[in-house]
Amino acid sequence: MTLQEKSYDRAYFDRWYRDPETRVKSAGSIRRKSALALSTAEYYLERPVKSVLDVGCGEGNWLSCLRKVRPSIQYTGIDASPYAVERFGKKRNLRLGSFASLESCVLKKSYDLIICSDTLFYLPVEELEMGLVSLARRTGGIAFLELYTGGDSLIGDFPQEGLQTASFYRQLLRRHGFILVGSHCYLGPELKDHAMEMERIS
Ligand SMILES: C[S@@+](CC[C@H](N)C(=O)[O-])C[C@H]1O[C@@H](n2cnc3c(N)ncnc32)[C@H](O)[C@@H]1O
């Protein structure tokens, strides 16, 4: 089943995020990822992060973690789930949209931090290519692009087959100008010369 065929409704989020029997997500794991992404972005920007774009944001659960550290952060979430946007859109600034159609969403020219957490590895390669063009243009600082491969051992709502290899994703991201500086964090083309040689992971 592809990501688009699945229903990201309330039952989905209850199952994987809330029900103590079945959930695989925790507030702690989002808090740790958010701390990692924020501090990596600020290390390279040499200032606090002001703006964040979260694509495939789900219910916008990153927002409270980001605001705990940076209370005035401007956060925009894009997600393809009508349920998530209807329920949390106004409160958390979430908009309906997809990775493939980012150019038709009303977005800023640049964001200090771009997040795509737990979403990209389900997408068809053509959609990935389209979305990465938009994101590369808008990454003013770093992008947290979380990708799992066929070589990872995964628990939860993951595709059973069809995951790509690490070398496939590395080449794809490099081709779009993203430079890996550790743990799903990539410098965008704008800051590409800011990493020392030993900070780049090739
Ligand atoms: C596993 S959830 C991850 C949510 C959130 N990023 C997190 O880390 O908790 C995957 C999300 O991707 C969204 N999604 C599915 N297809 C998408 C697409 N083509 N473009 C953007 N978002 C999509 C779903 O609606 C769902 O909210």
The ligand as an SDF file (V2000), in Angstrom:
LIG
                    3D

 27 29  0  0  0  0  0  0  0  0999 V2000
    3.9000    8.7530    9.8770 C   0  0  0  0  0  0  0  0  0  0  0  0
    3.1050   10.3240    9.6920 S   0  0  0  0  0  0  0  0  0  0  0  0
    4.3760   11.4520   10.2580 C   0  0  0  0  0  0  0  0  0  0  0  0
    3.8390   12.7160   10.8840 C   0  0  0  0  0  0  0  0  0  0  0  0
    4.8730   13.6580   11.5210 C   0  0  0  0  0  0  0  0  0  0  0  0
    5.8180   14.1600   10.5400 N   0  0  0  0  0  0  0  0  0  0  0  0
    5.6230   13.0110   12.6740 C   0  0  0  0  0  0  0  0  0  0  0  0
    6.8420   12.8910   12.6090 O   0  0  0  0  0  0  0  0  0  0  0  0
    4.9870   12.6440   13.6550 O   0  0  0  0  0  0  0  0  0  0  0  0
    3.1470   10.5490    7.9280 C   0  0  0  0  0  0  0  0  0  0  0  0
    2.4210   11.8150    7.4970 C   0  0  0  0  0  0  0  0  0  0  0  0
    2.6340   12.0440    6.1010 O   0  0  0  0  0  0  0  0  0  0  0  0
    1.4520   12.6470    5.5590 C   0  0  0  0  0  0  0  0  0  0  0  0
    1.4540   12.4840    4.0940 N   0  0  0  0  0  0  0  0  0  0  0  0
    1.0810   11.4210    3.3770 C   0  0  0  0  0  0  0  0  0  0  0  0
    1.2820   11.6010    2.0680 N   0  0  0  0  0  0  0  0  0  0  0  0
    1.7970   12.8310    1.9360 C   0  0  0  0  0  0  0  0  0  0  0  0
    2.2150   13.5980    0.8410 C   0  0  0  0  0  0  0  0  0  0  0  0
    2.1760   13.0960   -0.3960 N   0  0  0  0  0  0  0  0  0  0  0  0
    2.6610   14.8550    1.0640 N   0  0  0  0  0  0  0  0  0  0  0  0
    2.6970   15.3500    2.3270 C   0  0  0  0  0  0  0  0  0  0  0  0
    2.3250   14.6530    3.4250 N   0  0  0  0  0  0  0  0  0  0  0  0
    1.8850   13.4110    3.2270 C   0  0  0  0  0  0  0  0  0  0  0  0
    0.3480   11.8890    6.2640 C   0  0  0  0  0  0  0  0  0  0  0  0
   -0.8910   12.5640    6.1770 O   0  0  0  0  0  0  0  0  0  0  0  0
    0.9020   11.7800    7.6860 C   0  0  0  0  0  0  0  0  0  0  0  0
    0.5000   12.8610    8.4660 O   0  0  0  0  0  0  0  0  0  0  0  0
  1  2  1  0
  2  3  1  0
  2 10  1  0
  3  4  1  0
  4  5  1  0
  5  6  1  0
  5  7  1  0
  7  8  2  0
  7  9  1  0
 10 11  1  0
 11 12  1  0
 11 26  1  0
 12 13  1  0
 13 14  1  0
 13 24  1  0
 14 15  1  0
 14 23  1  0
 15 16  2  0
 16 17  1  0
 17 18  1  0
 17 23  2  0
 18 19  1  0
 18 20  2  0
 20 21  1  0
 21 22  2  0
 22 23  1  0
 24 25  1  0
 24 26  1  0
 26 27  1  0
M  CHG  2   2   1   9  -1
M  END
$$$$
